[in-house]
Amino acid sequence: MSLRIYGNRLLKTLPGLDTRPTPARVRQAVFNIWQGSIADCRWLDLCTGSGAMGAEALGRGAAMAIGIEQSGKACAVIQQNWQQVAHPKQTFQVIRGNVLQKLSSLVGQRFDRIYFDPPYGSSLYEPVLEAISQYQLLAPMGELAAEHGCDRTMPEQVLSLVQIRQKVYGSTGLSFYSMNEI
């Protein structure tokens, strides 16, 4: 299976639904919401799947993208996809492993945009949001978007992360967070 991203670029995906790519309508909505803030940003893609969101960010001028994905097969596809869309001045890294275990390796880095898309039925949402807050991975003016099923209730606040808006696109929900400015 393949999918198209910004600039009519074709990406590879794994067969089946193990990496469930973010629907085109949702991808477009995210990048419309974050329009004007992608160029030169530092992008973190959690539960990266096919890598479509990170590829979109790179294709729209993100300075760098880091993805964390558990599946080795998916990591190989992400690496190929990001290599295809990245320009020589852009950097990217694909980290294989459990997202909760690998987040600590990013301590000291700050990301302007974080996209988090775990399996909808997983119990990863709050622990990952807590880890992002504890490790201070979101830049002060940054935003995080968590993709989830529209039937999931997302927390209004997790430590220093505060929900700033929610959007629903069919059966897909997006919850956006920023740092609480106390």
Residue frames as qw, qx, qy, qz and C-alpha x, y, z in Angstrom:
[[0.000, 0.889, 0.458, 0.000, 0.00, 0.00, 0.00],
 [0.413, 0.095, -0.010, 0.906, 1.12, 3.58, -0.56],
 [0.043, -0.863, -0.459, 0.208, -0.13, 7.06, 0.28],
 [0.403, 0.575, 0.118, 0.702, 0.45, 10.57, -0.97],
 [0.375, -0.647, -0.318, 0.583, 1.58, 13.57, 1.04],
 [0.071, 0.906, 0.016, -0.416, 2.14, 17.28, 0.42],
 [0.046, 0.657, -0.573, -0.487, 3.72, 17.97, -2.96],
 [0.884, 0.282, -0.131, -0.350, 2.08, 14.84, -4.41],
 [0.126, 0.530, -0.833, 0.097, 4.88, 12.67, -3.02],
 [0.879, -0.105, -0.369, -0.282, 4.24, 8.95, -2.78],
 [0.262, -0.553, 0.709, -0.351, 5.18, 7.15, 0.46],
 [0.534, 0.022, -0.841, -0.084, 5.44, 3.46, 1.19],
 [0.600, -0.408, 0.356, -0.589, 3.41, 1.82, 3.95],
 [0.125, -0.160, 0.975, -0.088, 3.35, -1.65, 5.42],
 [0.444, -0.238, -0.696, -0.512, 0.51, -3.95, 4.37],
 [0.453, -0.477, -0.735, 0.163, -2.37, -4.32, 6.80],
 [0.234, -0.859, -0.177, -0.419, -3.48, -2.00, 9.57],
 [0.748, -0.341, -0.308, 0.478, -0.59, -2.45, 12.01],
 [0.374, -0.155, -0.046, 0.913, 0.69, 1.05, 11.26],
 [0.106, 0.789, 0.604, -0.048, -2.69, 2.67, 10.47],
 [0.332, 0.178, 0.122, 0.918, -1.65, 5.81, 8.55],
 [0.092, 0.497, 0.378, -0.775, -3.27, 9.06, 9.69],
 [0.459, 0.653, 0.592, 0.112, -6.11, 9.77, 7.23],
 [0.396, 0.324, 0.242, 0.824, -5.32, 12.41, 4.58],
 [0.207, -0.796, -0.328, -0.465, -8.13, 14.65, 5.90],
 [0.653, -0.727, -0.116, 0.177, -6.64, 14.60, 9.40],
 [0.668, -0.094, 0.138, 0.725, -3.08, 15.19, 8.11],
 [0.201, 0.549, 0.297, 0.755, -4.31, 18.17, 6.12],
 [0.404, -0.839, -0.272, -0.244, -6.20, 19.55, 9.14],
 [0.718, -0.531, -0.052, 0.446, -3.13, 19.29, 11.40],
 [0.531, 0.016, 0.218, 0.818, -0.94, 21.11, 8.92],
 [0.014, -0.709, -0.351, -0.612, -3.62, 23.75, 8.33],
 [0.549, -0.808, -0.212, 0.011, -3.84, 24.35, 12.09],
 [0.662, -0.531, 0.158, 0.505, -0.04, 24.52, 12.39],
 [0.568, 0.675, 0.218, 0.416, 0.35, 26.47, 9.15],
 [0.103, 0.898, -0.161, 0.395, 3.19, 28.96, 9.36],
 [0.495, -0.718, 0.449, -0.194, 4.93, 27.13, 12.22],
 [0.979, 0.035, 0.180, 0.089, 6.36, 24.07, 10.45],
 [0.606, 0.677, -0.213, 0.360, 9.23, 25.69, 8.52],
 [0.266, 0.567, -0.559, 0.544, 12.43, 25.33, 10.55],
 [0.694, -0.509, 0.210, -0.463, 10.65, 23.60, 13.43],
 [0.038, 0.318, -0.934, 0.159, 11.94, 20.64, 15.43],
 [0.771, -0.068, -0.242, -0.586, 9.41, 17.80, 14.92],
 [0.182, -0.233, 0.923, -0.246, 8.94, 14.77, 17.18],
 [0.709, 0.029, -0.411, -0.572, 6.78, 11.93, 15.85],
 [0.314, -0.270, 0.828, -0.378, 5.73, 9.35, 18.46],
 [0.621, 0.250, 0.732, -0.126, 4.35, 5.94, 17.44],
 [0.053, 0.503, -0.405, -0.762, 5.47, 6.97, 13.97],
 [0.749, 0.397, 0.469, -0.249, 3.78, 4.16, 12.01],
 [0.733, 0.530, 0.291, 0.311, 4.35, 4.85, 8.30],
 [0.463, -0.286, 0.061, 0.837, 6.15, 8.12, 9.01],
 [0.228, 0.670, 0.519, 0.479, 3.60, 10.11, 6.99],
 [0.227, -0.949, -0.213, 0.051, 3.30, 12.94, 9.54],
 [0.523, -0.607, 0.272, 0.533, 7.07, 13.36, 9.84],
 [0.487, 0.203, 0.562, 0.636, 7.41, 13.16, 6.05],
 [0.080, 0.863, 0.425, 0.263, 4.78, 15.91, 5.73],
 [0.374, -0.886, 0.004, 0.273, 6.71, 18.03, 8.23],
 [0.550, -0.317, 0.447, 0.630, 9.99, 17.51, 6.39],
 [0.376, 0.467, 0.603, 0.527, 8.27, 18.19, 3.06],
 [0.051, -0.922, -0.316, -0.219, 6.98, 21.48, 4.48],
 [0.302, 0.746, -0.266, 0.530, 10.39, 22.59, 5.68],
 [0.741, -0.670, 0.042, -0.028, 10.85, 21.28, 9.23],
 [0.076, 0.802, -0.589, 0.067, 14.52, 21.61, 10.22],
 [0.125, 0.284, -0.943, 0.120, 14.55, 18.15, 11.73],
 [0.815, -0.209, -0.145, -0.521, 12.35, 15.19, 12.55],
 [0.015, -0.287, 0.924, -0.251, 12.79, 12.42, 15.09],
 [0.773, -0.138, -0.295, -0.544, 10.47, 9.44, 15.13],
 [0.249, -0.280, 0.874, -0.310, 10.02, 6.68, 17.68],
 [0.809, 0.102, -0.270, -0.512, 8.43, 3.45, 16.46],
 [0.688, -0.359, 0.604, -0.183, 8.38, -0.03, 17.97],
 [0.904, 0.309, 0.293, -0.024, 8.12, -2.08, 14.76],
 [0.471, -0.420, 0.523, 0.573, 11.43, -2.82, 13.05],
 [0.421, 0.405, 0.673, 0.452, 9.71, -3.27, 9.68],
 [0.072, 0.937, 0.341, 0.028, 7.97, 0.08, 10.08],
 [0.369, -0.778, 0.205, 0.466, 11.28, 1.76, 11.03],
 [0.491, -0.060, 0.613, 0.616, 12.81, 0.60, 7.73],
 [0.243, 0.683, 0.590, 0.356, 9.86, 2.06, 5.79],
 [0.177, -0.950, -0.164, 0.198, 9.99, 5.34, 7.76],
 [0.480, -0.522, 0.374, 0.598, 13.71, 5.65, 7.08],
 [0.403, 0.239, 0.648, 0.600, 13.10, 5.21, 3.33],
 [0.077, 0.838, 0.511, 0.176, 10.17, 7.64, 3.31],
 [0.273, -0.909, -0.025, 0.315, 12.02, 10.36, 5.22],
 [0.511, -0.295, 0.478, 0.650, 15.17, 9.90, 3.12],
 [0.353, 0.485, 0.643, 0.476, 13.03, 10.42, 0.02],
 [0.000, -0.899, -0.378, -0.221, 11.52, 13.74, 1.16],
 [0.487, -0.762, -0.015, 0.427, 14.31, 15.30, 3.23],
 [0.431, 0.866, -0.157, 0.199, 16.54, 18.00, 1.78],
 [0.709, 0.254, -0.429, 0.498, 20.29, 17.91, 2.47],
 [0.031, 0.448, -0.390, 0.804, 20.07, 20.57, 5.21],
 [0.737, -0.396, 0.019, -0.548, 17.32, 18.72, 7.08],
 [0.092, 0.313, -0.915, 0.235, 18.16, 16.07, 9.66],
 [0.811, -0.224, -0.110, -0.529, 16.11, 13.11, 10.76],
 [0.028, 0.313, -0.917, 0.246, 16.43, 10.10, 12.99],
 [0.795, -0.210, -0.344, -0.454, 14.27, 7.01, 13.43],
 [0.157, -0.403, 0.790, -0.435, 14.51, 5.37, 16.85],
 [0.670, -0.132, -0.664, -0.304, 13.29, 1.81, 17.22],
 [0.264, -0.034, -0.818, 0.509, 11.76, 0.79, 20.52],
 [0.245, -0.674, -0.687, 0.119, 9.08, 1.29, 23.14],
 [0.091, 0.759, 0.129, 0.632, 8.05, 4.95, 23.15],
 [0.567, -0.809, -0.033, -0.151, 7.95, 5.18, 26.97],
 [0.832, -0.345, 0.130, 0.414, 11.43, 3.72, 27.28],
 [0.610, 0.306, 0.233, 0.693, 12.96, 5.76, 24.45],
 [0.021, -0.930, -0.208, -0.303, 11.62, 9.20, 25.42],
 [0.587, -0.762, 0.080, 0.262, 14.24, 9.52, 28.16],
 [0.704, 0.006, 0.308, 0.640, 16.97, 9.40, 25.47],
 [0.259, 0.685, 0.318, 0.603, 15.69, 12.77, 24.24],
 [0.423, -0.817, -0.251, 0.301, 16.16, 14.63, 27.54],
 [0.377, -0.486, 0.194, 0.764, 17.78, 17.98, 26.88],
 [0.117, 0.170, 0.601, 0.772, 16.08, 18.42, 23.50],
 [0.305, 0.471, 0.427, -0.709, 13.03, 20.61, 22.91],
 [0.230, 0.282, 0.784, 0.503, 10.54, 20.15, 20.10],
 [0.213, 0.102, -0.038, -0.971, 8.32, 22.81, 18.55],
 [0.755, 0.051, -0.180, -0.628, 5.76, 20.29, 17.32],
 [0.192, -0.186, 0.954, -0.137, 5.06, 16.81, 18.68],
 [0.716, 0.039, -0.319, -0.619, 2.67, 14.39, 16.99],
 [0.247, -0.205, 0.896, -0.307, 1.58, 11.40, 19.06],
 [0.728, 0.137, -0.276, -0.612, -0.45, 8.64, 17.37],
 [0.219, -0.241, 0.931, -0.164, -0.50, 5.41, 19.39],
 [0.230, -0.276, -0.887, -0.292, -2.86, 2.51, 18.72],
 [0.369, -0.488, -0.130, -0.780, -6.24, 3.94, 19.72],
 [0.814, -0.446, -0.303, -0.217, -6.96, 1.22, 22.28],
 [0.645, 0.178, -0.506, 0.544, -3.58, 1.51, 23.98],
 [0.520, -0.786, -0.288, 0.171, -2.92, 2.68, 27.52],
 [0.635, 0.082, 0.004, 0.769, -0.04, 4.90, 26.35],
 [0.076, 0.816, 0.260, 0.510, -1.80, 8.28, 26.27],
 [0.421, -0.895, 0.012, -0.148, -1.39, 9.57, 29.82],
 [0.798, -0.416, 0.178, 0.398, 2.01, 7.93, 30.56],
 [0.598, 0.322, 0.259, 0.686, 3.52, 9.40, 27.37],
 [0.022, -0.863, -0.160, -0.479, 2.03, 12.85, 28.04],
 [0.639, -0.764, 0.043, 0.074, 3.44, 12.66, 31.59],
 [0.790, -0.147, 0.223, 0.553, 6.88, 11.70, 30.27],
 [0.393, 0.612, 0.236, 0.644, 6.86, 14.55, 27.73],
 [0.278, -0.903, -0.066, -0.320, 6.02, 16.96, 30.53],
 [0.767, -0.598, 0.119, 0.200, 8.54, 15.53, 33.00],
 [0.733, -0.022, 0.292, 0.615, 11.37, 15.47, 30.44],
 [0.057, 0.787, 0.029, -0.614, 10.39, 18.97, 29.22],
 [0.508, 0.087, 0.669, 0.535, 10.43, 17.85, 25.59],
 [0.239, 0.792, 0.499, 0.260, 7.88, 20.41, 24.36],
 [0.333, 0.206, -0.043, 0.919, 9.33, 23.85, 23.68],
 [0.016, 0.356, 0.491, -0.795, 7.73, 26.73, 25.64],
 [0.430, 0.402, -0.050, -0.807, 5.79, 27.98, 22.60],
 [0.141, 0.138, -0.910, -0.364, 5.36, 24.49, 21.12],
 [0.746, -0.002, 0.124, -0.654, 2.28, 22.36, 20.63],
 [0.155, -0.121, 0.980, 0.030, 1.56, 18.65, 20.85],
 [0.698, 0.075, -0.193, -0.685, -1.24, 16.90, 18.97],
 [0.311, -0.115, 0.931, -0.155, -2.48, 13.51, 20.18],
 [0.541, 0.056, -0.538, -0.644, -4.49, 11.48, 17.68],
 [0.229, 0.007, 0.890, -0.394, -7.16, 9.21, 19.18],
 [0.063, -0.445, -0.843, -0.294, -10.52, 7.63, 18.53],
 [0.186, -0.456, -0.109, -0.863, -13.31, 10.20, 18.80],
 [0.713, -0.524, -0.388, -0.257, -14.88, 8.17, 21.63],
 [0.679, -0.138, -0.424, 0.583, -11.82, 8.60, 23.91],
 [0.246, -0.958, -0.107, -0.102, -11.89, 11.27, 26.59],
 [0.636, 0.337, -0.283, 0.634, -8.51, 12.95, 26.78],
 [0.468, -0.577, -0.400, 0.537, -7.28, 14.64, 29.97],
 [0.117, 0.970, 0.155, 0.143, -7.58, 18.42, 30.18],
 [0.009, -0.867, 0.465, -0.182, -4.22, 18.65, 31.92],
 [0.955, -0.095, -0.164, 0.229, -1.28, 16.30, 32.46],
 [0.617, -0.353, -0.071, 0.699, 1.33, 17.87, 34.73],
 [0.097, -0.532, 0.069, 0.838, 2.48, 20.98, 32.82],
 [0.019, 0.110, 0.714, 0.691, 0.63, 20.10, 29.59],
 [0.341, 0.416, 0.472, -0.699, -2.74, 21.78, 29.13],
 [0.374, 0.438, 0.749, 0.328, -5.28, 20.88, 26.48],
 [0.009, 0.361, -0.035, -0.932, -5.92, 23.96, 24.33],
 [0.604, 0.297, -0.152, -0.724, -8.36, 22.56, 21.76],
 [0.511, 0.042, 0.858, 0.026, -9.98, 19.42, 20.39],
 [0.471, 0.376, -0.375, -0.704, -11.07, 18.59, 16.87],
 [0.657, 0.093, 0.739, -0.117, -13.03, 15.63, 15.46],
 [0.378, 0.448, -0.537, -0.607, -12.76, 14.37, 11.90],
 [0.757, 0.019, -0.569, -0.320, -15.11, 11.42, 11.39],
 [0.883, -0.395, -0.253, 0.008, -13.96, 8.71, 13.81],
 [0.671, 0.124, -0.262, 0.682, -10.61, 10.44, 14.51],
 [0.303, -0.938, -0.166, 0.011, -10.10, 12.91, 17.32],
 [0.557, 0.387, -0.252, 0.690, -7.21, 15.29, 17.86],
 [0.474, -0.847, -0.206, 0.125, -6.36, 16.83, 21.22],
 [0.472, 0.630, -0.186, 0.588, -3.86, 19.68, 21.21],
 [0.655, -0.665, -0.209, 0.290, -1.68, 20.55, 24.20],
 [0.349, 0.727, -0.249, 0.536, 0.75, 23.31, 25.09],
 [0.471, -0.031, -0.598, 0.647, 2.84, 24.08, 28.14],
 [0.327, -0.835, -0.443, 0.009, 0.95, 25.60, 31.07],
 [0.338, 0.472, -0.175, 0.795, 2.30, 29.10, 31.54],
 [0.515, -0.652, -0.509, 0.227, 2.06, 29.63, 35.27]]
